[in-house]
Amino acid sequence: MHIDSYFSCNNSRLEDAEFVIFGIPYDASQSFKSGSRFAPNAIREASWNIEDYSMYFDFNLDTARICDAGNINTDGDFYSIAGRVSDFLSRLMADTVALGGEHTISYACLRDRKDVCYVVFDAHFDLRDEFDGDRFNHACTSRRIYDKLQSGDIDGLVQIGVRSGTSEERHFAEGSEIEVYYSWEVIDNGIGWVIKELEDFEEIYLSIDMDVFDPAFAPGVATPEPFGIHPIHLLRFLDDLSDRIIGIDIVEVIPDSNKVTQMLAAKIVTEYIASRKSSQE
């Protein structure tokens, strides 16, 4: 099988692309298992085992214009990296697919966006104001996004699949404007009722922390958590809401030797593109 160092469906120049894939190989604050800095390239490698045809969406990816723009330079501190991400995104008109990296890269991708709803699939609240003395720790990502909600920059913050956190985080979430859907609720009731609650949001930025899935589906993550949701829940979400999703990130993959988790991450990228394009037809 032929394998190159870019995503397998790469077929377009940056200036012509409808979808731009790029990596942010940053994992400086990970506190349990590190190594997500290796994920962007591992996900790219896994993509070469995936067909260009999405059976679920009945869509051929070779009819979409897709550019893999490579990786952002992650030298220096988080503020420097976030600045490079902002500069890169400011030059794009395409939908974006960011490959982390730890979950803090989600804030870097959303930092300059306005008037969107931030929807995050995640096992954890990530609502600590700081962790290990750092306000831009992976455990603080949703709290930093909440700051943007409070300032009026974004329209909503929705967490799906949560099943881990502190009591303080839970009380904070349930006492604020944050909408939380716990994993057991999604497992018991499906994803359809969650989708209905999002009908009022015109644009959605989607963040997918791979630990939202049960470790049976995604064992290679930074902080695995039992009792997770099924990847089909995410597929149904994409099916119903892709016409409103304007960008995604996939984070917290720790490449595993069996290549299970990076394969699922690569599949999510292709299904997102297929869902987005098929919704426009």
N, C-alpha and C positions, 0 to 999 in steps of 0.2 A: 504493500500500500504506500502510495506517495504521501509524504508529510512535509509541509513547509512551516516556516516560523510565523505565519499569519493565519488568520481564521479562514477555514476552508471555503466559505462563501464569498470571500473578498473578490470583487470583480469590477471595482469602480475607482476612479480618481477621487480624491477628497473633495474637490470643488464641484463634482457632479453627483455626489452620493446623496441618497435619500436616508441612509442609515450609516452612522459612523461608530465603529467599535474601537475602543481604546483602553489601554490598561493603566492602572495606577498601582504599581507594585510596592505598597507601603504597609508595614505592619509593626511600627515602632512601639505601640502601646498594648499589644496583645498580652494578656495576663495568664493564660493557661497554656494553650498550644500555639506557638508561633509558626510562621512559614507561609502565610497567605501572600507574601511578596512574590512567591513562586507561582501563584495561581494563574495570573493572566496567560503566561506561556503554556502552562499545563492545560488550561481550558482550550487554548488554540490547538494544541496537539490533539486533544480529544475530539475536536470538531471534525477532524479528518476521517473519523469513523461514523459520521452522521450523514445520511442521505440529504441531498439538496431539496428533496421533495417532502413537504409536510403532509402526512396522510390525514392528520386530524383536520387541518384547515384546507386540504386539497389545493395546495399552493406550491409552485416551483420557485425556490429562492433565486434561481438564476435570472428570473424576470424582475427582481428588485435590484436597485443600484446600491451596493454595499461596499464600504471602504473600511479596511482595518488600518488605522492610523498609527499603530504601534503603541509604545508606552510613554507616559509622562515621566519626565526626569524627577526622581524622588530624592535627590540630594537635598540636604539641609533640613530645617525644621518644618513642622506642619503648615505654618503660615506661608512659607515660601512655596511649598507644594500646592497649597490651595490657590495661591496667586497664579501659578502656572496653569492649573486646571481652568481657572476663570478666564485667563487670556486665551487658552485654546478654545473653550466653548464659545467665547464671544465672536469667534470668526466662523462659526458654523450656522447653517440654516437647517441642517438635517436633524432627524431623531438620533439620540445618542444612546449607546450601550457601553457603560463603564464596567470594566472588570477589575474588582479589587483583588488583593488588598483587604485591609481591615475595614470595619464599618465606618470609621471616621471619614473615609473618602466620600461617603454619601453627602456629608455636609459640604465638602469642597465642591461637589457637583451641583448642589442646590443653593449655594451661597448667594449667587446673583440672580436666581430665578424669583419671579414674583407671580402672584395670582394663580398659584397651582395648589392642589391638595397633595400633600406628601403621604403616600400610603406605603407602609413598611410591613413586610412579612418577616417576622422575627420571633424567636423563642423567648427573647428577653425584653424587658421594658427599656433598658438603656437610658434611664431617666435620672441617673445620679447627676448632681450639679458638678461634681468633680470626683475623680478616682485616682488614687496614687498621686494626689496633688496636681492633677492635670485636668483642665476643663475640656480639653479635646482628646480625651481618652475614648476608646471604643465603647466603654460603658456609659458614655455621656452623649452619644450621638443624637438620640431622640430629644434629649433635653435642650441641646443646641438648636435643633429644628423647632422645638417648642418656643424658644426665644423669638424665632422668626414669625411664628404664629401670633405671639403676643404683640409684636411690633406692627402687625398688619401686613407683612410682606407676603405671607402665604395664606391660603383660605382654609386649610384644615390639616389635621394630623390624625391619621388612622393607623392603628396597630392591629395586625392580624396574626393569630397563632401564638400569642404570648402564653407562657407557662412557667416563667422563672423571673425572680426579682425579689426585692426587699418589700417588707410591708409598707415602708415609707414611700417607695416608688408606686406601689399599688394605690395607696391613699391619694398620692399626688395626682396620678392619672385619672382616677375616678372622681376627683374633686375639681377637675379642670375641663377644658374644652376638648381634651383628647378623647377620641373614640377607640375603645379597646374591645377586641373580640378574641376571647381566650380559645386556646386550641381545642379544649373539650367541647366548646360551643360549636365550633366549625365541624368537628368530627361528628357530633350528634345531629346537627341540623343542616349540614352542607354549607356551601359558600353562597348560594343564591340569595339568602336573606341579607347577607352582608353587602352583596352587590346592590341590592335595592336601597340600602342606606346611603349609597354613594351617588345616587341619581342627580343630586343638586350640584355636583362639582363638574365644571366644564372641562378642566384639564387636570390630569393626574401625573405626578412623578412617582414612579414605582421603585422601591428599594427592596431587594430580596436578599436577606441574610440566610444563607443556606442551612443554618441550624434551625430554621423554622420547620424543616422536614424532620420526621422521625429519623434517628440515627440508622435505622434499617435501610433507609433510602439514601442518606447522605452521611456516611460515617466520618468522612474527612473534613471536619470543621474545627474551628478554633475552640469553641465551647459547646460540645454536644449536650443535648438535653432530651431525655426520654419523653414519650407521650406526645410526639409531634404529629403534624398534619401530613397528608398524602400529596405528592406532586400533582395529582389530578385536580386537587382543589385550586392550585395556581393556574392550571391549564384552563379550567372553567372560568376563572377570573379574567384571564386574557381574552377568552372567547367573547365574553359579554362587554368588556370595558376597553378593549384595545383601541377603539376609535377615539378615546379620550386620553390615552397614555402617550406622553410626548417624550419620554426618556426613561431609562431604567439603569440601575446598577445591580451587580451581583457580587456579593462580598462574603468574606470569612471562610473561603474554601482553603483547606489545607490539603494539598494534593496527596492522595492516598495511593499506595502501591498497586491496588487493584483498579485504579482509575475510575472508580464508581462515582465519586462526588464531582470530579471535574467533567465527567461525561454528562451527568445530569445538568450541570451548569451550562455546558455547551448546547445541550438540547433546548434549554430554556431560551437561550439567545435565538436559536433558529425559529422556535415556536413563537417568540415575541414578534420577530420580523414577519413571519407568515401571518400571524393574527392581525397585525397592524395593516399589512397590505391587503389582505382579503377583506378587511372591513371597509376598505376604500373602493372596492369593486362593485 
